[in-house]
Amino acid sequence: MLHVLAEPGHHPRLSGWAADVWAGLRPELAERLREAEFLWRSSQADFLLPARPRPTLAGELDDVDRIDDDTYVTAALVMTCGSTRAPLDAPSPLADTAARERALDLAQARGARQEAFAERLLADPAAVRARVRDTLEQCAEAFFDAAWAGVAERLATDLRVKNDLLKRQGVEAALASVSTAVALAPDGDCIIVDKLQDKATNAEGTGVTFIPSVHGRPHLVAVHAPGWQPVVQYPVADPDPAAPVPLDTVTLRLEAVAHPVRLRLLRTLARGPHTTGELAHVWGLTPPEVSRHLALLRRAGLLTTRRHGRYVRNTLDVPALTSLGGDLLTALLR
C-alpha cells in the first residue's frame, strides 16, 4: 500500500484509492510518509518483507525491532542510497568512516530528502527506527486496517489455491500459478525468478517464503540479500485476469517493429488488410522478401492471416500493437 501511495503511476487501477487515502491523511502523517518513502518507493527495504509473516502488524514490527542496528541501517540504505546490497562481511556505515561517507554521498546524489533521511539514520538509528515503527502504526489506524478488511479474504483464497496445487500437482504447478515469471529449473534444484537481473541466493535449509499481495500488481518483489531468508512477494490473480504477455514476446515484437521495412509494411496494413503481392507492389519489394518480413510479424503476434479464395490477406492485430507499450512497462515493472 505504501508503494502505491509513493508511485501511483505504477498502479493505475488503484489511483482512485491512492488519491482518497492522500486526501484523508493528517498533514503530519503525510509528511512522515514522504520523508521515509525511500524504504518502499523504488522497491522495499528487506525488513518490510517478513520471511515469517505474523498474524498481526504488531507481531511483524516486533520482529523488525529485534534486528540489530547494523543490519537495519544497511537494509534501509540500500533503498535510500540506491546502492547494491553489500556482502555480509562489508563494513557497517555506523562504524566505518569510509562506508559512512559513501552512504552519505550516494544519498546526496539521490536527493535532499534521501540525504536528510540518511543523515538522521546514521546519526541516531534508534530514533529513526522508532519513528518508522510509529509511522507504520499510524498508517494502520489511517488506512491499513480498513484496506486489510477488504483484501484479507482474497489473500486467504489465493493461499488455499496455491497450497492445493502444491499438494495435488507439486512444486512446479504451484510456482507456475504464482507468476509466469516464476518457474522451477529443468533439473528441479532451484527456483528461477525473471526479474531482468542475474543474481542468485542460496536458501538451503531455510526455504523460500511466498507472500501474496493485492496492492502489489504488477510488481513481483524478490528479496535475496545475504543473511536474509529469500522472500518472493507476488500479485494475486485479478478476479478477471488478463494473462501478462511474456517478456520474450515483448522483445520479439519490439525487434519486429524496429526494422524499417517491417515498419513500412505495418503502416500500410494499418489502413486495412493486404495481400503479399499488394504489399510488394506498394513498396517496390519482391514477394519473397515481403513474405519473410510478414512471417516474422506473424511470429511476433502482430499479424493475422485469412484466406479469401485464392488470396491470403494479412491483417494488423491492432490491440496487440496498441498494448505493446503497456506490455513492455508491465514487464519492466515486474
C-alpha positions in Angstrom: 0.0 0.0 0.0 2.8 2.4 0.8 4.4 1.8 -2.6 1.1 2.5 -4.3 0.9 5.8 -2.5 4.5 6.7 -3.4 4.2 5.5 -7.1 0.5 5.7 -8.1 1.6 5.8 -11.8 2.7 2.1 -11.4 -0.8 1.1 -10.3 -3.4 2.9 -12.5 -6.2 0.6 -11.2 -5.5 1.9 -7.6 -5.1 5.6 -8.5 -8.5 6.4 -7.1 -7.8 4.5 -3.8 -4.4 6.3 -3.5 -6.0 9.7 -4.1 -8.6 9.1 -1.4 -6.0 8.0 1.1 -3.8 11.0 0.5 -6.8 13.3 0.8 -7.8 11.8 4.1 -4.3 11.8 5.7 -3.4 14.2 8.5 -0.7 16.5 7.3 1.9 15.3 9.8 1.4 11.6 8.8 1.5 12.6 5.1 4.9 14.3 5.7 6.2 11.2 7.5 5.3 9.0 4.6 7.2 11.4 2.2 10.3 11.6 4.3 10.7 7.8 4.6 9.3 6.8 1.2 12.7 5.5 0.0 12.0 2.4 2.1 9.2 1.5 -0.3 9.2 3.7 -3.4 11.6 2.0 -6.0 11.4 -1.3 -4.1 11.0 -2.3 -0.5 13.5 -2.5 2.4 14.2 -6.1 3.2 12.8 -5.8 6.7 9.4 -4.8 5.3 9.0 -8.3 3.7 8.8 -10.7 6.6 10.2 -14.2 6.0 7.9 -15.4 8.7 4.6 -13.4 8.5 2.8 -12.9 11.7 -1.0 -12.7 12.4 -0.7 -9.0 13.2 1.2 -5.9 12.2 2.4 -5.5 15.7 4.0 -9.0 15.7 5.9 -8.3 12.5 7.1 -4.9 13.8 8.3 -6.7 16.9 10.4 -8.9 14.7 11.8 -5.9 13.0 12.7 -4.4 16.4 14.8 -7.5 17.1 17.0 -6.8 14.0 20.4 -5.2 15.1 21.1 -1.7 14.1 23.8 -2.6 11.6 21.5 -4.9 9.7 18.6 -2.5 9.8 20.6 0.5 8.7 22.3 -1.4 5.8 18.9 -2.6 4.6 17.4 0.9 4.8 20.3 2.5 3.0 20.0 0.0 0.1 16.8 1.8 -0.8 17.7 5.2 0.5 21.0 5.4 -1.4 20.2 3.2 -4.4 23.3 1.1 -3.7 23.8 -2.6 -4.3 23.4 -4.9 -1.4 26.7 -5.2 0.5 28.2 -8.6 1.3 27.9 -9.9 4.9 31.4 -9.0 5.8 31.2 -5.4 4.4 31.9 -2.7 6.9 29.0 -1.1 8.6 28.4 2.6 7.8 27.7 3.0 11.6 31.2 2.0 12.4 33.3 2.6 9.3 34.1 6.1 8.2 34.6 5.3 4.6 31.4 3.3 4.4 29.5 6.1 6.1 30.9 8.8 3.7 30.0 6.6 0.7 26.4 6.2 2.0 26.0 9.9 2.5 27.5 10.7 -0.9 25.0 8.3 -2.6 22.1 9.7 -0.6 23.1 13.3 -1.5 23.2 12.3 -5.2 19.7 10.8 -4.9 18.1 14.0 -3.5 17.7 16.2 -0.5 15.0 14.1 1.2 17.2 11.0 1.0 20.2 12.9 2.2 18.3 14.1 5.2 16.9 10.7 6.0 20.3 9.0 5.7 21.9 11.6 7.9 19.3 11.1 10.6 19.5 7.3 10.3 23.3 7.3 10.7 23.3 9.8 13.5 20.6 8.2 15.6 19.4 4.9 14.3 17.3 4.1 17.4 15.3 7.3 17.0 14.7 6.8 13.3 13.7 3.1 13.9 11.2 4.2 16.5 9.8 6.9 14.2 9.4 4.4 11.3 7.5 2.0 13.5 5.3 4.7 14.9 4.6 5.8 11.3 3.5 2.3 10.3 1.3 2.1 13.3 -0.3 5.4 12.4 -0.8 4.0 8.9 -2.7 1.1 10.4 -5.2 3.4 12.0 -5.4 5.7 9.0 -5.9 3.1 6.2 -4.0 -0.2 6.6 -6.7 -1.8 8.7 -9.6 -0.6 6.6 -7.9 -1.8 3.4 -6.9 -5.1 5.0 -10.5 -5.9 5.8 -11.2 -5.8 2.1 -8.3 -7.9 0.9 -7.8 -10.5 3.6 -10.2 -13.0 2.1 -8.7 -12.7 -1.4 -5.3 -13.4 0.1 -6.6 -16.4 2.1 -8.3 -17.7 -1.0 -5.1 -17.4 -3.1 -3.1 -19.2 -0.4 -5.6 -22.1 -0.4 -5.4 -22.4 -4.1 -1.6 -22.4 -4.0 -1.4 -25.0 -1.2 -3.9 -27.2 -3.0 -1.8 -27.1 -6.2 1.3 -27.9 -4.2 -0.3 -30.9 -2.6 -2.0 -32.2 -5.8 0.3 -31.3 -8.6 3.6 -30.5 -7.0 6.0 -27.6 -6.7 6.2 -26.8 -10.5 2.4 -26.2 -10.8 2.3 -24.2 -7.6 5.2 -21.9 -8.8 3.5 -21.5 -12.2 0.4 -20.3 -10.5 2.4 -17.6 -8.6 3.5 -15.8 -11.8 4.6 -16.5 -15.4 7.9 -15.1 -14.2 8.5 -17.8 -11.6 9.4 -21.3 -12.6 11.2 -24.4 -11.4 14.6 -25.1 -13.1 14.6 -28.1 -15.5 16.7 -30.1 -13.1 14.4 -29.2 -10.2 17.1 -27.9 -7.9 16.3 -24.2 -7.9 13.6 -21.6 -8.5 14.1 -19.1 -11.3 12.5 -15.7 -11.0 12.6 -13.5 -14.1 13.4 -10.0 -12.7 15.7 -8.9 -15.6 18.7 -9.3 -13.3 21.2 -12.2 -13.0 21.6 -12.8 -9.3 21.4 -15.9 -7.1 20.8 -16.8 -3.5 21.1 -20.0 -1.5 18.0 -20.9 0.5 19.2 -24.4 1.5 17.9 -25.2 5.0 15.6 -22.2 5.2 13.3 -22.4 2.1 11.6 -19.5 0.4 8.6 -17.5 1.7 5.9 -16.5 -0.8 3.7 -13.6 0.2 0.6 -12.7 -1.8 -0.3 -9.1 -2.4 -3.4 -7.4 -3.7 -1.9 -3.9 -3.9 1.4 -5.1 -5.4 0.3 -5.7 -9.0 2.2 -5.7 -11.4 5.3 -6.0 -9.3 7.0 -9.2 -8.4 9.3 -8.5 -5.5 12.2 -10.8 -4.6 14.5 -10.5 -1.6 17.7 -12.4 -1.9 20.2 -10.4 0.2 23.0 -12.2 2.1 21.8 -13.1 5.6 18.1 -12.8 4.8 15.8 -15.7 4.1 14.6 -15.4 0.5 11.1 -13.9 0.1 9.0 -13.5 -3.0 6.0 -11.1 -2.9 3.7 -11.8 -5.8 0.4 -10.2 -7.0 -2.7 -12.3 -6.5 -4.7 -13.0 -9.6 -7.3 -10.5 -10.6 -11.0 -11.6 -10.4 -11.0 -11.1 -14.2 -7.4 -11.8 -15.0 -5.6 -10.9 -18.2 -2.6 -13.0 -18.8 0.6 -10.9 -19.0 2.5 -11.0 -22.2 5.8 -12.8 -21.6 9.0 -10.7 -21.8 10.3 -12.8 -24.8 7.2 -12.0 -26.8 7.5 -8.3 -26.0 11.2 -8.4 -27.1 10.2 -10.1 -30.3 7.6 -7.5 -31.0 10.0 -4.6 -30.4 12.5 -6.2 -32.7 9.8 -6.7 -35.3 8.6 -3.1 -35.4 12.2 -1.7 -35.2 13.0 -2.8 -38.7 12.4 0.0 -41.3 10.9 -2.4 -44.0 8.5 -4.0 -41.5 7.6 -0.6 -40.2 6.6 0.4 -43.7 4.5 -2.8 -44.1 2.8 -2.1 -40.8 1.9 1.4 -41.9 0.2 0.0 -45.0 -1.5 -2.7 -43.1 -2.8 -0.2 -40.5 -5.1 1.1 -43.4 -6.6 -2.4 -44.0 -5.8 -6.0 -45.0 -3.4 -6.5 -47.9 -2.1 -9.5 -49.7 1.7 -10.2 -50.0 1.6 -9.2 -53.7 -0.1 -5.9 -52.9 2.5 -5.0 -50.3 5.3 -5.9 -52.6 3.8 -3.6 -55.3 3.3 -0.7 -53.0 6.8 -0.7 -51.6 8.7 -2.0 -54.7 9.8 -5.2 -53.0 9.9 -8.8 -54.2 7.1 -11.1 -52.9 9.6 -13.5 -51.2 11.2 -10.5 -49.4 7.8 -9.3 -48.2 6.8 -12.9 -47.1 9.9 -13.2 -44.9 9.0 -9.9 -43.1 5.4 -10.9 -42.7 6.4 -14.3 -41.3 8.4 -12.5 -38.5 5.5 -10.2 -37.8 3.1 -13.2 -37.5 5.5 -15.0 -35.1 5.5 -11.8 -33.0 1.7 -11.9 -32.9 1.2 -8.6 -34.7 -0.5 -10.0 -37.8 -3.3 -12.4 -38.6 -4.0 -14.0 -42.0 -7.2 -15.1 -43.6 -7.7 -16.8 -47.0 -10.3 -15.4 -49.4 -10.5 -17.8 -52.3 -7.0 -17.8 -53.9 -5.9 -14.7 -52.0 -4.4 -14.6 -48.5 -4.9 -11.3 -46.8 -2.7 -10.0 -43.9 -4.4 -8.0 -41.2 -2.7 -6.0 -38.5 -3.6 -7.0 -34.9 -4.3 -3.5 -33.6 -4.9 -4.5 -30.0 -1.6 -6.3 -29.8 0.3 -3.3 -31.2 -1.7 -0.9 -29.1 -0.8 -2.8 -25.9 2.9 -3.1 -26.7 3.9 -0.1 -24.7 1.8 -1.3 -21.7 3.2 -4.8 -22.1 6.7 -3.5 -22.0 6.0 -1.4 -19.0 4.4 -4.3 -17.2 7.5 -6.5 -17.9 9.9 -3.8 -16.7 7.9 -3.0 -13.5 7.5 -6.7 -12.7 
